[in-house]
Amino acid sequence: MSLQGKIQVSMHGAAGEVTGSCTLVEMEGLRFLVDCGMFQGGGDAYGKNQRALAFDVRHLDFVLLTHAHIDHSGLLPRLAMLGYRGPIYATAATTDLLQVLLLDSAHIQEKESEWQLRRSHRSGRGGRGLQPPLYTVTQAQECLKLLRAVDYDTPLHPASGVSVRFRDAGHILGSAILEVQIDTADGPRKLVFSGDLGQPGRPVLRDPEFIAEADLLCIESTYGNRVHRPLEDTEAELIRAFEHTFGEKRGNIIIPAFAVGRTQEILYVLGGLVRQGRLPHLKIYVDSPMADAATRITLKYRHLWDDETRDLMAWQEANPQAVRVHFTADVEESMALNDIREGAVIISASGMCDAGRIKHHLAYNLPRPESTVLITGFQAAGTLGRRLVDGARTVRLFGQIVPVRADVHTIGGLSAHADQQALLDWVGHFSRAPGQVRVVHGEPEAAEALRDAIEQRYGWANVAVARCNDPVIV
């Protein structure tokens, strides 16, 4: 059955920025979303999330999800709260991760709202001007009932005349590139959504799969203007930071890390350096219930790992004393980490330092010159992590001004996002230029740099930086 008319594709987020991914695909008789992400970072994020989904969600036929990160999935409970009752399709690993991530997101919002209320009453405002949670834990639980698991490379037919394939994106566990073919009166049209692409040759996951053709390609550009440091240089930088902190300053190392993907990758890299004898035996504390759950899910999906990760895991299981990883069980155990004065590696979420237990560890360790904070991932504009990367000498945490006396190092080579070179190489595997290309999920300079690089390398004249609510006709 052919669907009448042209296809209209509109970006409702992650256009000119790296959060809030949400793309609406429409034509006569068909409406669906690709991703439904939360805006993160900056003082206006809450308002943007409230204003998001400004279309009739009840008339959507289905939702396709590239992966579980909150900037791609975090508004799914709000979508359901606003009346959506259709299926949400994602890989099996993604559906498992969402059981953790969405409930955690809702829990953080509820706790933040409670904290604001208490502070408002103490200041005499009586609760005026508060920001209620975007959704509650109960609403997130209801949303999870809509999830439908899909296998990689297995055709899905979510509607008549529509075929979808989820291809491995190599970004985090379960991440996918989406190939969507829609039959129209003018013939089939293929839409390709890169989601977030992983950096080839990095540990734990397989490299991104290649796509041959598309009528419309939407490609991410988080690092569209940068090339990551080689992994060997990153490892050398990590070793220097450990030697300086543990050997000279005799302090602790604090690592803000996303619970899904980044935490597991850091554990892999540190384990590998210990195995090679380049780092001493380590005691690592992972202070994130979500990271604990995500690691258990990662162990469940060993068939998605690369060969090197399977080999390292076998070594660690045979040498448990080399890298002792302890997942904190409760808040009391988390607080007890403050009593450790030196020699500890503390990994905690969130990765951009704007929520979760990492804020408590930063409040305690940033004023300590003997401590070191290792920033290992992208920090969006407006986040606490970005302020630390930019060299802030003081930051505000829990309403208090906190001096930054600890060393802050940015370790760029561990990014789970493809850099400019990897993005260009991935694009180069298309057998012919897509009919249209839209560069998404990048701050303006990064998106524009990737657009220019694609045009210069491949001579494609149909590449444009996506703009919010500026539809593409396919």
Secondary structure, 3 states (H helix, E strand, C coil): CCECCCCEEEECCCCCCCCCCCEEEEECCEEEEECCCCCCCCCCHHHHHHHCCCCCHHHCCEEECCCCCHHHHCCHHHHHHCCCCCCEEEEHHHHHHHHHHHHHHHHHHHHHHHHHHHHHHHCCCCCCCCCCCCCCHHHHHHHHCCEEEECCCCCEEEECCEEEEEEECCCCCCCEEEEEEEEECCEEEEEEECCCCCCCCCCCECCCCCCCCCCEEEEECCECCCCCCCHHHHHHHHHHHHHHHHHHHCCCEEEECCCCCHHHHHHHHHHHHHHCCCCCCEEEEEECHHHHHHHHHHHHCHHHECHHHHHHHHHHHHCCCCEEEEECCCHHHHHHHHHCCCCCEEEECCCCCCCCCHHHHHHHHCCCCCCEEEECCCCCCCCHHHHHHCCCCEEEECCEEEECCCEEEECHHHCCCCEHHHHHHHHCCCCCCCCEEEEECCCHHHHHHHHHHHHHHHCCCCEEECCCCCCEEC
